[in-house]
């Protein structure tokens, strides 16, 4: 039986988060949604026992013990879903029950995709000196208005290109968003995968931009972005989100051999997102090379991964020679970008410090000693505005 919504959760070796998330989702009163758990862990015996105790027909569990790339696991999750709309979250994330109201609204208005102003939750297991504003066990609720704004996917994609693919900006996406299964099937038919690149979030968003006609940004925190010690965002908080590509076993097998000529060849946030954009564009027959801002990519690499300076400088030289550019002018452009990035980092650092010590009376809400995602959603539910009214007012 087809459902309105499939919440897909690709996972591997992170049951401490997953069990709490599933426990949250089965508290939702509606029956017109399903929970797709796509598990690639080595030993799932304890989790199977957990599922038996739950005995909830809305949880559909799929297990593959064979080593899979993160892309393969995500592809299987979408393949196994039966919902008209798909929401992709991590096992340390959370969603509010009102996400069902959002899907009802999307169906009534024939909408392809939406994404949200997210809340942030730091799990208690994440400690580190780099957590400037978010202490362990902290929920951050942003200022939100309930406004719904139309988004043109192709225009947002061009903005991402101008920033060298290092940020998704306002690009509609499946990860932490909602997308129609129909649009996702077009992506797969066109490129051979729902996620045609090494990083699923960016790869999917890029491929979707070719097909999305009606999409919106909803200024409501209906999704909570979690940050646990085992997650990618958790590693980023501890400055561990970088390294040799060969050591990243979760990447597709052909990632290294297909790596783009002018992208520095190592693992980091900027490089893997830029590479995912380029690979997804190539597989989706989207022309981007003339618009892609390599200067901004190189600037980010030099700022965030200075230990790879020699690798980045070699790519700068190669790019300048290949396109017959003045190396002095190109490097000046990179330097200007670096100054801009440091300025933005200083602004962010200052805001985080002020927020941490409550120096200016902030518009965000901060809650400490939040022990699980279940508690985080409970707090957010009490703070949220009337979601049903928001969607009722935005019906044509």
MARMIDO-990075 format. One record per residue (C-alpha): residue in one letter; y, z, x; residue number from 1. Coordinates in Angstrom, 1 decimal. Example, Ala and Ser with C-alpha at 12.3 -4.5 7.8 and 13.67 -1.06 7.14 Angstrom:
2
{type:a c2:-4.5 c3:7.8 c1:12.3 seq:1}
{type:s c2:-1.1 c3:7.1 c1:13.7 seq:2}
% end
This chain:
396
{type:x c2:0.0 c3:0.0 c1:0.0 seq:1}
{type:x c2:3.4 c3:-1.0 c1:1.4 seq:2}
{type:x c2:5.9 c3:1.8 c1:2.1 seq:3}
{type:x c2:9.7 c3:1.8 c1:2.0 seq:4}
{type:x c2:9.9 c3:3.2 c1:5.5 seq:5}
{type:x c2:7.7 c3:3.6 c1:8.6 seq:6}
{type:x c2:8.8 c3:6.2 c1:11.2 seq:7}
{type:x c2:7.1 c3:5.1 c1:14.4 seq:8}
{type:x c2:6.5 c3:7.5 c1:17.3 seq:9}
{type:x c2:4.9 c3:6.0 c1:20.4 seq:10}
{type:x c2:3.8 c3:8.9 c1:22.5 seq:11}
{type:x c2:1.8 c3:9.9 c1:25.6 seq:12}
{type:x c2:0.9 c3:13.3 c1:27.0 seq:13}
{type:x c2:3.7 c3:15.1 c1:25.1 seq:14}
{type:x c2:2.0 c3:17.0 c1:22.3 seq:15}
{type:x c2:4.2 c3:20.0 c1:22.6 seq:16}
{type:x c2:7.1 c3:17.9 c1:21.2 seq:17}
{type:x c2:5.0 c3:15.7 c1:19.0 seq:18}
{type:x c2:3.4 c3:18.5 c1:17.0 seq:19}
{type:x c2:6.8 c3:19.9 c1:16.1 seq:20}
{type:x c2:8.1 c3:16.5 c1:15.1 seq:21}
{type:x c2:5.1 c3:15.8 c1:12.8 seq:22}
{type:x c2:5.4 c3:19.3 c1:11.3 seq:23}
{type:x c2:9.0 c3:18.5 c1:10.5 seq:24}
{type:x c2:8.3 c3:15.1 c1:9.0 seq:25}
{type:x c2:5.6 c3:16.3 c1:6.6 seq:26}
{type:x c2:8.1 c3:18.7 c1:5.0 seq:27}
{type:x c2:9.9 c3:15.6 c1:3.5 seq:28}
{type:x c2:9.3 c3:15.6 c1:-0.2 seq:29}
{type:x c2:9.1 c3:11.8 c1:-0.6 seq:30}
{type:x c2:5.8 c3:9.9 c1:-0.5 seq:31}
{type:x c2:7.2 c3:6.4 c1:0.0 seq:32}
{type:x c2:7.2 c3:6.6 c1:3.8 seq:33}
{type:x c2:4.6 c3:6.8 c1:6.5 seq:34}
{type:x c2:4.5 c3:8.4 c1:10.0 seq:35}
{type:x c2:3.0 c3:6.1 c1:12.6 seq:36}
{type:x c2:1.8 c3:8.1 c1:15.7 seq:37}
{type:x c2:0.8 c3:5.6 c1:18.4 seq:38}
{type:x c2:-0.9 c3:7.8 c1:21.1 seq:39}
{type:x c2:-1.9 c3:6.7 c1:24.6 seq:40}
{type:x c2:-2.8 c3:10.1 c1:26.0 seq:41}
{type:x c2:-5.9 c3:10.7 c1:28.0 seq:42}
{type:x c2:-7.4 c3:13.5 c1:25.9 seq:43}
{type:x c2:-6.4 c3:13.7 c1:22.2 seq:44}
{type:x c2:-9.1 c3:16.3 c1:21.1 seq:45}
{type:x c2:-6.6 c3:19.1 c1:20.4 seq:46}
{type:x c2:-4.2 c3:16.9 c1:18.6 seq:47}
{type:x c2:-7.0 c3:15.6 c1:16.4 seq:48}
{type:x c2:-7.8 c3:19.1 c1:15.4 seq:49}
{type:x c2:-4.1 c3:19.6 c1:14.6 seq:50}
{type:x c2:-4.1 c3:16.5 c1:12.3 seq:51}
{type:x c2:-7.2 c3:17.7 c1:10.5 seq:52}
{type:x c2:-5.4 c3:21.0 c1:9.6 seq:53}
{type:x c2:-2.3 c3:19.1 c1:8.4 seq:54}
{type:x c2:-4.4 c3:16.8 c1:6.1 seq:55}
{type:x c2:-1.3 c3:14.7 c1:5.1 seq:56}
{type:x c2:-2.0 c3:11.1 c1:4.1 seq:57}
{type:x c2:1.4 c3:10.0 c1:5.2 seq:58}
{type:x c2:0.5 c3:10.6 c1:8.8 seq:59}
{type:x c2:-1.3 c3:7.5 c1:10.2 seq:60}
{type:x c2:-2.7 c3:8.1 c1:13.7 seq:61}
{type:x c2:-3.6 c3:5.4 c1:16.2 seq:62}
{type:x c2:-5.2 c3:6.2 c1:19.5 seq:63}
{type:x c2:-5.8 c3:4.0 c1:22.6 seq:64}
{type:x c2:-7.1 c3:5.8 c1:25.7 seq:65}
{type:x c2:-6.9 c3:2.7 c1:27.9 seq:66}
{type:x c2:-3.8 c3:2.7 c1:30.1 seq:67}
{type:x c2:-0.9 c3:0.9 c1:28.4 seq:68}
{type:x c2:2.6 c3:0.0 c1:29.3 seq:69}
{type:x c2:5.3 c3:1.6 c1:27.2 seq:70}
{type:x c2:6.0 c3:-1.9 c1:25.8 seq:71}
{type:x c2:2.3 c3:-2.4 c1:24.7 seq:72}
{type:x c2:2.3 c3:1.1 c1:23.1 seq:73}
{type:x c2:5.5 c3:0.3 c1:21.2 seq:74}
{type:x c2:4.3 c3:-3.1 c1:20.1 seq:75}
{type:x c2:1.1 c3:-1.5 c1:18.7 seq:76}
{type:x c2:3.2 c3:1.0 c1:16.8 seq:77}
{type:x c2:5.2 c3:-1.7 c1:15.0 seq:78}
{type:x c2:2.1 c3:-3.8 c1:14.4 seq:79}
{type:x c2:0.4 c3:-0.8 c1:12.7 seq:80}
{type:x c2:3.4 c3:-0.1 c1:10.4 seq:81}
{type:x c2:3.5 c3:-1.1 c1:6.8 seq:82}
{type:x c2:7.0 c3:-0.1 c1:5.8 seq:83}
{type:x c2:9.7 c3:-2.5 c1:4.6 seq:84}
{type:x c2:12.0 c3:-0.8 c1:7.1 seq:85}
{type:x c2:11.1 c3:0.7 c1:10.5 seq:86}
{type:x c2:12.7 c3:3.6 c1:12.3 seq:87}
{type:x c2:11.7 c3:4.2 c1:16.0 seq:88}
{type:x c2:12.1 c3:7.7 c1:17.4 seq:89}
{type:x c2:10.8 c3:9.5 c1:20.4 seq:90}
{type:x c2:8.4 c3:12.5 c1:20.1 seq:91}
{type:x c2:11.2 c3:14.9 c1:21.1 seq:92}
{type:x c2:13.7 c3:13.5 c1:18.6 seq:93}
{type:x c2:14.3 c3:14.4 c1:15.0 seq:94}
{type:x c2:15.4 c3:12.8 c1:11.7 seq:95}
{type:x c2:16.9 c3:14.2 c1:8.5 seq:96}
{type:x c2:15.1 c3:13.8 c1:5.1 seq:97}
{type:x c2:18.2 c3:11.8 c1:3.9 seq:98}
{type:x c2:17.0 c3:8.9 c1:6.0 seq:99}
{type:x c2:15.0 c3:7.9 c1:2.9 seq:100}
{type:x c2:18.2 c3:7.7 c1:0.9 seq:101}
{type:x c2:19.6 c3:5.4 c1:3.6 seq:102}
{type:x c2:16.5 c3:3.1 c1:3.3 seq:103}
{type:x c2:16.9 c3:3.0 c1:-0.5 seq:104}
{type:x c2:20.5 c3:1.9 c1:0.0 seq:105}
{type:x c2:19.5 c3:-0.7 c1:2.6 seq:106}
{type:x c2:16.9 c3:-2.2 c1:0.2 seq:107}
{type:x c2:19.5 c3:-2.3 c1:-2.7 seq:108}
{type:x c2:22.0 c3:-4.1 c1:-0.5 seq:109}
{type:x c2:19.6 c3:-6.4 c1:1.4 seq:110}
{type:x c2:20.6 c3:-5.0 c1:4.7 seq:111}
{type:x c2:18.8 c3:-5.9 c1:8.0 seq:112}
{type:x c2:19.7 c3:-2.9 c1:10.2 seq:113}
{type:x c2:21.7 c3:0.3 c1:10.6 seq:114}
{type:x c2:22.3 c3:2.8 c1:13.3 seq:115}
{type:x c2:23.9 c3:6.2 c1:13.4 seq:116}
{type:x c2:26.3 c3:8.7 c1:15.0 seq:117}
{type:x c2:23.6 c3:10.9 c1:16.5 seq:118}
{type:x c2:23.4 c3:14.7 c1:17.0 seq:119}
{type:x c2:21.9 c3:15.9 c1:20.3 seq:120}
{type:x c2:19.3 c3:18.5 c1:20.9 seq:121}
{type:x c2:18.3 c3:20.0 c1:24.3 seq:122}
{type:x c2:14.8 c3:21.5 c1:24.2 seq:123}
{type:x c2:14.4 c3:25.0 c1:25.6 seq:124}
{type:x c2:12.1 c3:23.6 c1:28.4 seq:125}
{type:x c2:15.0 c3:21.6 c1:30.0 seq:126}
{type:x c2:16.8 c3:23.6 c1:32.7 seq:127}
{type:x c2:18.9 c3:22.3 c1:35.5 seq:128}
{type:x c2:22.3 c3:22.5 c1:37.2 seq:129}
{type:x c2:23.2 c3:19.1 c1:35.8 seq:130}
{type:x c2:23.3 c3:20.2 c1:32.2 seq:131}
{type:x c2:27.1 c3:20.6 c1:32.2 seq:132}
{type:x c2:27.6 c3:21.0 c1:28.4 seq:133}
{type:x c2:24.2 c3:21.3 c1:26.8 seq:134}
{type:x c2:22.3 c3:24.5 c1:27.8 seq:135}
{type:x c2:18.6 c3:24.7 c1:27.0 seq:136}
{type:x c2:18.0 c3:25.3 c1:23.3 seq:137}
{type:x c2:21.3 c3:23.7 c1:22.2 seq:138}
{type:x c2:22.1 c3:21.5 c1:19.2 seq:139}
{type:x c2:25.3 c3:19.5 c1:19.4 seq:140}
{type:x c2:26.6 c3:18.1 c1:16.1 seq:141}
{type:x c2:29.4 c3:15.5 c1:16.5 seq:142}
{type:x c2:32.4 c3:15.0 c1:14.3 seq:143}
{type:x c2:31.5 c3:12.6 c1:11.6 seq:144}
{type:x c2:33.2 c3:11.0 c1:8.6 seq:145}
{type:x c2:30.5 c3:9.4 c1:6.5 seq:146}
{type:x c2:32.2 c3:6.0 c1:6.9 seq:147}
{type:x c2:30.0 c3:2.9 c1:6.9 seq:148}
{type:x c2:31.3 c3:0.0 c1:9.0 seq:149}
{type:x c2:30.0 c3:-3.6 c1:9.2 seq:150}
{type:x c2:28.8 c3:-4.7 c1:12.6 seq:151}
{type:x c2:28.4 c3:-8.3 c1:13.8 seq:152}
{type:x c2:25.4 c3:-8.2 c1:16.2 seq:153}
{type:x c2:26.4 c3:-11.3 c1:18.2 seq:154}
{type:x c2:29.8 c3:-9.9 c1:18.9 seq:155}
{type:x c2:28.4 c3:-6.5 c1:20.0 seq:156}
{type:x c2:25.9 c3:-8.3 c1:22.2 seq:157}
{type:x c2:28.8 c3:-10.1 c1:24.0 seq:158}
{type:x c2:30.4 c3:-6.8 c1:24.6 seq:159}
{type:x c2:27.2 c3:-5.5 c1:26.2 seq:160}
{type:x c2:27.2 c3:-8.6 c1:28.5 seq:161}
{type:x c2:30.8 c3:-7.8 c1:29.6 seq:162}
{type:x c2:29.5 c3:-4.4 c1:30.8 seq:163}
{type:x c2:26.7 c3:-5.9 c1:32.7 seq:164}
{type:x c2:24.0 c3:-4.6 c1:30.3 seq:165}
{type:x c2:24.3 c3:-1.0 c1:31.5 seq:166}
{type:x c2:25.2 c3:0.4 c1:28.1 seq:167}
{type:x c2:24.1 c3:-0.6 c1:24.6 seq:168}
{type:x c2:27.5 c3:0.2 c1:23.2 seq:169}
{type:x c2:27.5 c3:-0.6 c1:19.4 seq:170}
{type:x c2:24.6 c3:-3.0 c1:19.6 seq:171}
{type:x c2:22.3 c3:-2.6 c1:16.5 seq:172}
{type:x c2:18.9 c3:-1.3 c1:17.6 seq:173}
{type:x c2:15.5 c3:-0.1 c1:16.4 seq:174}
{type:x c2:15.3 c3:2.9 c1:18.7 seq:175}
{type:x c2:17.3 c3:5.6 c1:16.9 seq:176}
{type:x c2:18.1 c3:3.1 c1:14.2 seq:177}
{type:x c2:16.5 c3:1.4 c1:11.2 seq:178}
{type:x c2:15.6 c3:-2.3 c1:11.1 seq:179}
{type:x c2:13.8 c3:-4.4 c1:8.5 seq:180}
{type:x c2:10.2 c3:-5.4 c1:9.3 seq:181}
{type:x c2:11.1 c3:-8.9 c1:8.4 seq:182}
{type:x c2:13.7 c3:-9.1 c1:11.2 seq:183}
{type:x c2:11.3 c3:-7.5 c1:13.6 seq:184}
{type:x c2:8.6 c3:-10.1 c1:12.8 seq:185}
{type:x c2:11.1 c3:-12.9 c1:13.6 seq:186}
{type:x c2:11.7 c3:-11.3 c1:17.0 seq:187}
{type:x c2:7.9 c3:-11.3 c1:17.7 seq:188}
{type:x c2:7.4 c3:-14.8 c1:16.5 seq:189}
{type:x c2:10.3 c3:-16.0 c1:18.7 seq:190}
{type:x c2:9.5 c3:-14.1 c1:21.9 seq:191}
{type:x c2:5.9 c3:-12.9 c1:21.7 seq:192}
{type:x c2:6.7 c3:-9.2 c1:21.5 seq:193}
{type:x c2:8.9 c3:-6.9 c1:19.4 seq:194}
{type:x c2:10.1 c3:-5.6 c1:22.8 seq:195}
{type:x c2:10.4 c3:-8.6 c1:25.2 seq:196}
{type:x c2:11.4 c3:-6.7 c1:28.3 seq:197}
{type:x c2:10.5 c3:-3.7 c1:30.5 seq:198}
{type:x c2:12.7 c3:-1.2 c1:28.6 seq:199}
{type:x c2:11.9 c3:-1.2 c1:24.8 seq:200}
{type:x c2:15.3 c3:0.0 c1:23.5 seq:201}
{type:x c2:17.5 c3:-2.6 c1:25.2 seq:202}
{type:x c2:14.9 c3:-5.4 c1:25.0 seq:203}
{type:x c2:14.5 c3:-5.0 c1:21.3 seq:204}
{type:x c2:18.2 c3:-4.7 c1:20.6 seq:205}
{type:x c2:18.9 c3:-7.9 c1:22.5 seq:206}
{type:x c2:16.2 c3:-9.9 c1:20.8 seq:207}
{type:x c2:17.3 c3:-8.6 c1:17.4 seq:208}
{type:x c2:20.9 c3:-9.8 c1:17.9 seq:209}
{type:x c2:19.7 c3:-13.3 c1:17.3 seq:210}
{type:x c2:18.4 c3:-12.6 c1:13.8 seq:211}
{type:x c2:20.5 c3:-9.8 c1:12.3 seq:212}
{type:x c2:22.8 c3:-11.0 c1:9.6 seq:213}
{type:x c2:23.8 c3:-7.9 c1:7.8 seq:214}
{type:x c2:24.0 c3:-4.6 c1:9.7 seq:215}
{type:x c2:26.1 c3:-1.5 c1:9.7 seq:216}
{type:x c2:27.1 c3:1.6 c1:11.7 seq:217}
{type:x c2:26.8 c3:4.7 c1:9.7 seq:218}
{type:x c2:29.0 c3:7.6 c1:10.8 seq:219}
{type:x c2:26.5 c3:10.3 c1:9.9 seq:220}
{type:x c2:24.1 c3:12.2 c1:12.2 seq:221}
{type:x c2:20.9 c3:11.3 c1:10.3 seq:222}
{type:x c2:19.0 c3:11.2 c1:13.7 seq:223}
{type:x c2:18.9 c3:13.9 c1:16.4 seq:224}
{type:x c2:18.4 c3:12.6 c1:19.9 seq:225}
{type:x c2:16.1 c3:15.0 c1:21.7 seq:226}
{type:x c2:16.1 c3:15.8 c1:25.4 seq:227}
{type:x c2:13.0 c3:17.5 c1:26.7 seq:228}
{type:x c2:11.9 c3:18.0 c1:30.3 seq:229}
{type:x c2:9.3 c3:15.3 c1:30.1 seq:230}
{type:x c2:11.5 c3:12.7 c1:28.5 seq:231}
{type:x c2:13.4 c3:9.9 c1:30.1 seq:232}
{type:x c2:16.7 c3:11.4 c1:29.0 seq:233}
{type:x c2:15.5 c3:14.8 c1:30.4 seq:234}
{type:x c2:14.8 c3:13.2 c1:33.8 seq:235}
{type:x c2:18.3 c3:11.6 c1:33.6 seq:236}
{type:x c2:19.9 c3:15.0 c1:33.1 seq:237}
{type:x c2:18.2 c3:16.2 c1:36.3 seq:238}
{type:x c2:19.1 c3:13.0 c1:38.2 seq:239}
{type:x c2:15.4 c3:12.0 c1:38.5 seq:240}
{type:x c2:15.7 c3:8.8 c1:36.6 seq:241}
{type:x c2:15.5 c3:6.5 c1:39.6 seq:242}
{type:x c2:13.0 c3:5.3 c1:42.2 seq:243}
{type:x c2:10.5 c3:2.6 c1:43.4 seq:244}
{type:x c2:9.4 c3:0.2 c1:40.6 seq:245}
{type:x c2:5.8 c3:0.4 c1:41.9 seq:246}
{type:x c2:5.7 c3:4.1 c1:41.1 seq:247}
{type:x c2:6.5 c3:3.4 c1:37.4 seq:248}
{type:x c2:3.1 c3:2.9 c1:35.9 seq:249}
{type:x c2:4.4 c3:2.7 c1:32.4 seq:250}
{type:x c2:6.2 c3:-0.6 c1:33.1 seq:251}
{type:x c2:4.5 c3:-3.9 c1:32.1 seq:252}
{type:x c2:2.3 c3:-5.3 c1:34.9 seq:253}
{type:x c2:4.5 c3:-8.4 c1:35.4 seq:254}
{type:x c2:7.8 c3:-6.4 c1:35.7 seq:255}
{type:x c2:8.1 c3:-6.7 c1:39.5 seq:256}
{type:x c2:7.1 c3:-10.3 c1:39.9 seq:257}
{type:x c2:9.5 c3:-11.4 c1:37.1 seq:258}
{type:x c2:12.4 c3:-9.3 c1:38.2 seq:259}
{type:x c2:15.7 c3:-11.2 c1:38.0 seq:260}
{type:x c2:17.1 c3:-12.6 c1:41.3 seq:261}
{type:x c2:20.4 c3:-10.8 c1:41.3 seq:262}
{type:x c2:19.5 c3:-7.4 c1:39.8 seq:263}
{type:x c2:18.9 c3:-4.8 c1:42.5 seq:264}
{type:x c2:15.2 c3:-4.2 c1:42.6 seq:265}
{type:x c2:14.6 c3:-0.5 c1:41.9 seq:266}
{type:x c2:14.3 c3:1.8 c1:39.0 seq:267}
{type:x c2:17.4 c3:3.4 c1:37.5 seq:268}
{type:x c2:19.2 c3:3.4 c1:34.1 seq:269}
{type:x c2:21.7 c3:0.6 c1:35.0 seq:270}
{type:x c2:19.1 c3:-1.7 c1:36.6 seq:271}
{type:x c2:16.3 c3:-1.3 c1:34.1 seq:272}
{type:x c2:18.6 c3:-1.9 c1:31.1 seq:273}
{type:x c2:20.3 c3:-4.9 c1:32.8 seq:274}
{type:x c2:16.9 c3:-6.3 c1:33.7 seq:275}
{type:x c2:15.6 c3:-5.7 c1:30.1 seq:276}
{type:x c2:18.6 c3:-7.6 c1:28.7 seq:277}
{type:x c2:18.1 c3:-10.5 c1:31.0 seq:278}
{type:x c2:14.3 c3:-10.7 c1:30.4 seq:279}
{type:x c2:14.7 c3:-10.3 c1:26.7 seq:280}
{type:x c2:17.4 c3:-13.0 c1:26.6 seq:281}
{type:x c2:15.2 c3:-15.4 c1:28.5 seq:282}
{type:x c2:12.1 c3:-14.8 c1:26.3 seq:283}
{type:x c2:14.3 c3:-15.1 c1:23.2 seq:284}
{type:x c2:16.0 c3:-18.3 c1:24.3 seq:285}
{type:x c2:19.5 c3:-16.7 c1:24.4 seq:286}
{type:x c2:21.8 c3:-18.0 c1:27.1 seq:287}
{type:x c2:23.6 c3:-15.2 c1:28.9 seq:288}
{type:x c2:24.0 c3:-15.9 c1:32.6 seq:289}
{type:x c2:27.6 c3:-17.2 c1:32.4 seq:290}
{type:x c2:28.7 c3:-14.2 c1:30.4 seq:291}
{type:x c2:26.7 c3:-11.5 c1:32.2 seq:292}
{type:x c2:29.0 c3:-9.3 c1:34.3 seq:293}
{type:x c2:27.1 c3:-8.7 c1:37.5 seq:294}
{type:x c2:30.2 c3:-7.1 c1:39.1 seq:295}
{type:x c2:30.1 c3:-4.3 c1:36.6 seq:296}
{type:x c2:26.4 c3:-3.8 c1:37.1 seq:297}
{type:x c2:26.8 c3:-3.6 c1:40.9 seq:298}
{type:x c2:29.6 c3:-1.1 c1:40.4 seq:299}
{type:x c2:27.4 c3:1.2 c1:38.3 seq:300}
{type:x c2:24.6 c3:0.9 c1:40.8 seq:301}
{type:x c2:26.9 c3:2.0 c1:43.7 seq:302}
{type:x c2:28.3 c3:4.9 c1:41.7 seq:303}
{type:x c2:25.1 c3:6.3 c1:40.2 seq:304}
{type:x c2:22.6 c3:5.4 c1:42.9 seq:305}
{type:x c2:24.4 c3:5.5 c1:46.2 seq:306}
{type:x c2:21.1 c3:6.0 c1:48.1 seq:307}
{type:x c2:20.4 c3:2.3 c1:47.2 seq:308}
{type:x c2:23.7 c3:1.1 c1:48.6 seq:309}
{type:x c2:22.1 c3:-1.3 c1:51.1 seq:310}
{type:x c2:20.0 c3:-2.9 c1:48.4 seq:311}
{type:x c2:23.0 c3:-3.3 c1:46.1 seq:312}
{type:x c2:25.2 c3:-4.8 c1:48.9 seq:313}
{type:x c2:22.5 c3:-7.3 c1:49.7 seq:314}
{type:x c2:22.5 c3:-8.5 c1:46.1 seq:315}
{type:x c2:26.3 c3:-8.6 c1:46.1 seq:316}
{type:x c2:26.1 c3:-10.9 c1:49.2 seq:317}
{type:x c2:23.4 c3:-13.1 c1:47.6 seq:318}
{type:x c2:25.3 c3:-13.4 c1:44.4 seq:319}
{type:x c2:28.6 c3:-14.4 c1:46.1 seq:320}
{type:x c2:26.8 c3:-17.0 c1:48.2 seq:321}
{type:x c2:24.8 c3:-18.5 c1:45.4 seq:322}
{type:x c2:27.9 c3:-18.9 c1:43.1 seq:323}
{type:x c2:30.2 c3:-19.8 c1:46.0 seq:324}
{type:x c2:32.5 c3:-16.9 c1:45.3 seq:325}
{type:x c2:35.1 c3:-15.3 c1:47.6 seq:326}
{type:x c2:33.3 c3:-12.2 c1:48.8 seq:327}
{type:x c2:36.6 c3:-10.4 c1:49.3 seq:328}
{type:x c2:37.7 c3:-11.0 c1:45.7 seq:329}
{type:x c2:34.3 c3:-10.3 c1:44.2 seq:330}
{type:x c2:34.1 c3:-7.0 c1:46.1 seq:331}
{type:x c2:37.7 c3:-6.2 c1:45.0 seq:332}
{type:x c2:36.6 c3:-6.7 c1:41.4 seq:333}
{type:x c2:33.7 c3:-4.3 c1:42.0 seq:334}
{type:x c2:36.0 c3:-1.7 c1:43.6 seq:335}
{type:x c2:38.3 c3:-1.8 c1:40.6 seq:336}
{type:x c2:35.3 c3:-1.3 c1:38.3 seq:337}
{type:x c2:34.2 c3:1.7 c1:40.5 seq:338}
{type:x c2:37.6 c3:3.3 c1:40.1 seq:339}
{type:x c2:37.3 c3:2.8 c1:36.3 seq:340}
{type:x c2:33.8 c3:4.3 c1:36.2 seq:341}
{type:x c2:34.9 c3:7.4 c1:38.2 seq:342}
{type:x c2:37.9 c3:7.8 c1:35.9 seq:343}
{type:x c2:35.6 c3:7.7 c1:32.8 seq:344}
{type:x c2:33.2 c3:10.2 c1:34.5 seq:345}
{type:x c2:36.1 c3:12.5 c1:35.3 seq:346}
{type:x c2:37.2 c3:12.4 c1:31.6 seq:347}
{type:x c2:33.6 c3:13.1 c1:30.5 seq:348}
{type:x c2:33.2 c3:15.9 c1:33.0 seq:349}
{type:x c2:36.4 c3:17.6 c1:31.9 seq:350}
{type:x c2:35.5 c3:17.3 c1:28.2 seq:351}
{type:x c2:32.1 c3:18.8 c1:28.8 seq:352}
{type:x c2:33.5 c3:21.7 c1:30.8 seq:353}
{type:x c2:36.1 c3:22.4 c1:28.0 seq:354}
{type:x c2:33.4 c3:22.1 c1:25.4 seq:355}
{type:x c2:31.0 c3:24.4 c1:27.3 seq:356}
{type:x c2:33.5 c3:27.2 c1:27.6 seq:357}
{type:x c2:35.3 c3:26.4 c1:24.2 seq:358}
{type:x c2:38.7 c3:26.0 c1:25.9 seq:359}
{type:x c2:40.4 c3:23.8 c1:23.3 seq:360}
{type:x c2:38.7 c3:24.4 c1:20.0 seq:361}
{type:x c2:36.4 c3:21.5 c1:19.7 seq:362}
{type:x c2:35.7 c3:19.2 c1:16.8 seq:363}
{type:x c2:32.0 c3:19.2 c1:17.6 seq:364}
{type:x c2:29.7 c3:22.0 c1:16.5 seq:365}
{type:x c2:27.5 c3:23.7 c1:19.0 seq:366}
{type:x c2:24.5 c3:26.0 c1:18.2 seq:367}
{type:x c2:22.6 c3:27.9 c1:20.9 seq:368}
{type:x c2:19.1 c3:29.4 c1:20.9 seq:369}
{type:x c2:17.7 c3:26.6 c1:18.8 seq:370}
{type:x c2:14.0 c3:26.7 c1:19.7 seq:371}
{type:x c2:12.5 c3:23.6 c1:18.0 seq:372}
{type:x c2:13.5 c3:20.3 c1:16.4 seq:373}
{type:x c2:12.6 c3:21.8 c1:13.1 seq:374}
{type:x c2:15.3 c3:24.5 c1:13.5 seq:375}
{type:x c2:17.7 c3:21.8 c1:14.7 seq:376}
{type:x c2:17.2 c3:19.7 c1:11.5 seq:377}
{type:x c2:17.6 c3:22.8 c1:9.3 seq:378}
{type:x c2:20.9 c3:23.6 c1:10.9 seq:379}
{type:x c2:22.1 c3:20.0 c1:10.6 seq:380}
{type:x c2:21.1 c3:19.7 c1:7.0 seq:381}
{type:x c2:23.4 c3:22.6 c1:6.1 seq:382}
{type:x c2:26.3 c3:21.0 c1:7.9 seq:383}
{type:x c2:25.9 c3:17.5 c1:6.6 seq:384}
{type:x c2:28.0 c3:16.0 c1:3.8 seq:385}
{type:x c2:26.5 c3:14.7 c1:0.6 seq:386}
{type:x c2:24.6 c3:11.7 c1:1.9 seq:387}
{type:x c2:23.7 c3:10.4 c1:-1.5 seq:388}
{type:x c2:27.4 c3:10.1 c1:-2.4 seq:389}
{type:x c2:28.1 c3:8.2 c1:0.8 seq:390}
{type:x c2:25.5 c3:5.5 c1:-0.1 seq:391}
{type:x c2:26.5 c3:5.5 c1:-3.8 seq:392}
{type:x c2:30.1 c3:4.7 c1:-2.9 seq:393}
{type:x c2:29.0 c3:1.8 c1:-0.6 seq:394}
{type:x c2:27.0 c3:-0.1 c1:-3.1 seq:395}
{type:x c2:28.3 c3:-3.5 c1:-4.0 seq:396}
% end
